[in-house]
Amino acid sequence: MTTRSPRNRSARALLAVLALALTATACQDLICLADPDEENLCKPPIDTLDENLAVSTPIRYASGVAYRVAAADRITLLHTNDGTAEVLHVTVPNNPTTLVARPSDDPARDRAELLVLSESDTSLTVIDTTTMKTRRYALGSPFPSMALSPDGRYAVLWYSPGSVSTSIVQNISEMAIIDLDAQPAADTNPQVITLRTFDGRPQWISFAPAFTMRGQSRRVALVMSNNYANLIELDNPNPEDPAVNETVVHFIQSATVASLRPLEVVWTPDPVEDDDMFAFILAEGSDDIISLNLLPAEELDVQSRPVIRPSLNQLTAGSRPVATALYDLNGVRKLISVNRGSRDIAVIDVATSDTAFVPYEGDFNDVIVFQAVNRDTGNEQPYAMLYNDQATSRTVTFVELATVESRGTRAMMPRVLPGAIQQLTLTQEGGKPRAVVLHPDRRSFSILDLERQAVAPLEVAAPIVDYTLVEDGQMVLTAYQSSEYISLTDLKSAHSTAVRLDTEGRSIFYIQATNSIVVDHAYDLGYATVLPYSTPTRERANTLRGFAADGLLSITE
Amino acid sequence: MQSTSIRSLRLGLPALVALATLMTAAEASAGDFILSLGGSEQAITDDAWDYLSDDGFLSDSHLTVQVPVVDGVNVGLEYDWATETFDPYKDVSTTLGLDTLLVTSRFEHELFGFFAPYAYVGAGFTYAFLEASFDGDDREQSAWMFHGVALAGLEVHLPTDWVRKFFGIARGSYAEDLTAGFYFEGGYRLTTEASFDDLVRPEPDKKPDPEDLPLATSAIGVGSVDLSGVLLRSGLRLRF
């Protein structure tokens, strides 16, 4: 009888296993023989190991918050419903680079649509979050930036200063204008134009509100460059001659100033006739406020409307105006400008160009105008508040605009805040003008009652990372750095309620349509906590974590 | 989180018990039984598979016990098992465990004494268990699927003397009647979709203090995957 040593038996068993393994490996190759084009059975594996499925910082839309997930080419929505949220995904063209919510004057449509710019796809995709339908506007050029008119009707895609484009060659004067209320149309929507430039490049865009000119609605914008502006018509697409919609307005320079840098534009239609529109432009390097009057010419455009002709004027403002605001006093339009050079304010009658100057004490770089009830007369009238948001001054000054021209400094009431101003948010909801002021240490903030000109300081244990005002203007929601608490502070009583979450929040949102609070925790794969605003307690909170991976198996490569 | 190997006991252990019972019953009735052990490669065409495996194939192993019922017809049970692990994105990892129990039937016809073409069909259920980790947040979900397989195969019987020599079997020993053969078979595996639309956090090993309880969290759904596809298998078949 032949006997085998255990060693030989083990070696043979190993050989048998090896043979099986080799056969199994060969199976893959045999299967691939049936798929010579490697389209289906033997397609190469996806190469995603280096990619990060990270979500962008969230933005608020009508019913929740939205994230851009570039690696998955999709937008992820947390669609809230009174303290809970459903995760929804919308696939968009390759590598979305910008995500914004579209504003609207119609409260029912405000932020109901999301705009997604895909630079590599050279397209803008609009997502209707109520129907989840999309429409795509082909742009033709890889614009890296988007500007929106305040009413959300028009989007301008352009090359903003400082933006980084993937394109090797960029025509920095090129722009695509999209009427977002209209469907995409070749040649006309978007209308692509190249601006005339003069030793400069477009710096920023100011959209005029809709106005009428001889009974017809008009829409324009000013593309601001140093020393000049391009006036463009948004609603007059003319593919045959795109340049006809553009008019260059050169600012008047003094011999001693090398460059005029536009800082601010204030728009106002003619209060008396529907014949013209005014743009008041504040520019660094100019002591005057540039007044641009848009007038109808006799010549008609392709839509048989009067061609718009700008007329330039200069309003004397004072030395080095840094901020301006427009107000209406008994039917008379006036501008207030803050002049840092002459340390005074100028009150300018827009119609007559009459100017009154009133000196001030303080260090201001901004001004806001609001309506408030005069406690002596009981009448509502305009007031201004001068302040500095560069964290250099604790003083704000209230200006009674109805009497400042006659009473001078006696119509100006300085107030000292507990700290300097780093960020100021104004609310006029409920008819009560208030401001939330964040101080530079971020460990304190103040609630400023603008009508009573009183301040309520609040100190917090951890630095504030984000805050938001509830739409009714009654509450401010706050998230704190390195703290798992959020707080809800009543603006009337300054009373605060804290709610403990699982981890620190990085941004906080109030969703009016669903009465929900969303706290984002800034995790790569998404992490948010949703609470009902009506009962914001830990017991009612619900977290969503890792939602970037939701629907993972259906991501389209 | 419990490991996939422990989870697989939910179906794997009963399957192995069933196979052992079948073998014991065959032994007790002094009948023959056939044991097959092998591996398979299956091409998965569903795009969802791209997020569960680093290639387009599901590799699994199978163990089959069959008994002859009439000449050329064998029936029995088959247990398949597989595990696929993949990191499709940074901080995202998935582990899919599959355990399958099938009732099978094989119809063979021997030619020239060493060559046996056959047809093989089976039907049963697969228990799929998906574990995922999203940025350190662990989630899991199981799913049951119907599973059917239809194959055509070819077995080559090895010479009995050679088998005895290879395994060192002495005449008169328990395995004296042992015959062996290699088989190669191909066909199609059909499964219903495995749906993972409700991945939840695993139960903690010990109950946390109520103060430390995390907030309620929503489930994550990663979607579903169809594991049907062309299948090729090979292995070693032993007859006792």
Chai-1 contact restraints between the chains, C-beta under 6 A:
chainA,res_idxA,chainB,res_idxB,connection_type,confidence,min_distance_angstrom,max_distance_angstrom,comment,restraint_id
A,R4,B,G168,contact,1.0,0.0,6.0,A-B,restraint_1
A,R9,B,G168,contact,1.0,0.0,6.0,A-B,restraint_2
A,R12,B,F166,contact,1.0,0.0,6.0,A-B,restraint_3
A,T23,B,S234,contact,1.0,0.0,6.0,A-B,restraint_4
A,A24,B,G39,contact,1.0,0.0,6.0,A-B,restraint_5
A,A24,B,E41,contact,1.0,0.0,6.0,A-B,restraint_6
A,C27,B,E41,contact,1.0,0.0,6.0,A-B,restraint_7
A,C27,B,L232,contact,1.0,0.0,6.0,A-B,restraint_8
A,Q28,B,E41,contact,1.0,0.0,6.0,A-B,restraint_9
A,Q28,B,F57,contact,1.0,0.0,6.0,A-B,restraint_10
A,L30,B,L232,contact,1.0,0.0,6.0,A-B,restraint_11
A,I31,B,A43,contact,1.0,0.0,6.0,A-B,restraint_12
A,I31,B,V230,contact,1.0,0.0,6.0,A-B,restraint_13
A,I31,B,L232,contact,1.0,0.0,6.0,A-B,restraint_14
A,N40,B,T45,contact,1.0,0.0,6.0,A-B,restraint_15
A,L41,B,A43,contact,1.0,0.0,6.0,A-B,restraint_16
A,P45,B,D54,contact,1.0,0.0,6.0,A-B,restraint_17
A,P45,B,D55,contact,1.0,0.0,6.0,A-B,restraint_18
A,I46,B,D50,contact,1.0,0.0,6.0,A-B,restraint_19
A,T48,B,P88,contact,1.0,0.0,6.0,A-B,restraint_20
A,T48,B,Y89,contact,1.0,0.0,6.0,A-B,restraint_21
A,E51,B,Y89,contact,1.0,0.0,6.0,A-B,restraint_22
A,N52,B,K90,contact,1.0,0.0,6.0,A-B,restraint_23
A,L53,B,Y89,contact,1.0,0.0,6.0,A-B,restraint_24
A,L53,B,V92,contact,1.0,0.0,6.0,A-B,restraint_25
A,D502,B,P214,contact,1.0,0.0,6.0,A-B,restraint_26
A,D502,B,L215,contact,1.0,0.0,6.0,A-B,restraint_27
A,Y523,B,D135,contact,1.0,0.0,6.0,A-B,restraint_28
A,D524,B,D135,contact,1.0,0.0,6.0,A-B,restraint_29
A,L525,B,F134,contact,1.0,0.0,6.0,A-B,restraint_30
A,L525,B,D135,contact,1.0,0.0,6.0,A-B,restraint_31
A,A541,B,L215,contact,1.0,0.0,6.0,A-B,restraint_32
A,N542,B,A216,contact,1.0,0.0,6.0,A-B,restraint_33
A,T543,B,L215,contact,1.0,0.0,6.0,A-B,restraint_34
A,T543,B,T217,contact,1.0,0.0,6.0,A-B,restraint_35
A,L544,B,S218,contact,1.0,0.0,6.0,A-B,restraint_36
A,R545,B,D137,contact,1.0,0.0,6.0,A-B,restraint_37
A,G546,B,F134,contact,1.0,0.0,6.0,A-B,restraint_38
A,G546,B,D135,contact,1.0,0.0,6.0,A-B,restraint_39
A,G546,B,D137,contact,1.0,0.0,6.0,A-B,restraint_40
A,G546,B,I220,contact,1.0,0.0,6.0,A-B,restraint_41
A,A549,B,V92,contact,1.0,0.0,6.0,A-B,restraint_42
A,A549,B,F134,contact,1.0,0.0,6.0,A-B,restraint_43
A,D550,B,I220,contact,1.0,0.0,6.0,A-B,restraint_44
A,D550,B,G221,contact,1.0,0.0,6.0,A-B,restraint_45
A,G551,B,G223,contact,1.0,0.0,6.0,A-B,restraint_46
A,L552,B,Y51,contact,1.0,0.0,6.0,A-B,restraint_47
A,L552,B,V222,contact,1.0,0.0,6.0,A-B,restraint_48
A,L553,B,A48,contact,1.0,0.0,6.0,A-B,restraint_49
A,L553,B,Y51,contact,1.0,0.0,6.0,A-B,restraint_50
A,L553,B,V222,contact,1.0,0.0,6.0,A-B,restraint_51
A,L553,B,G223,contact,1.0,0.0,6.0,A-B,restraint_52
A,L553,B,V225,contact,1.0,0.0,6.0,A-B,restraint_53
A,S554,B,G223,contact,1.0,0.0,6.0,A-B,restraint_54
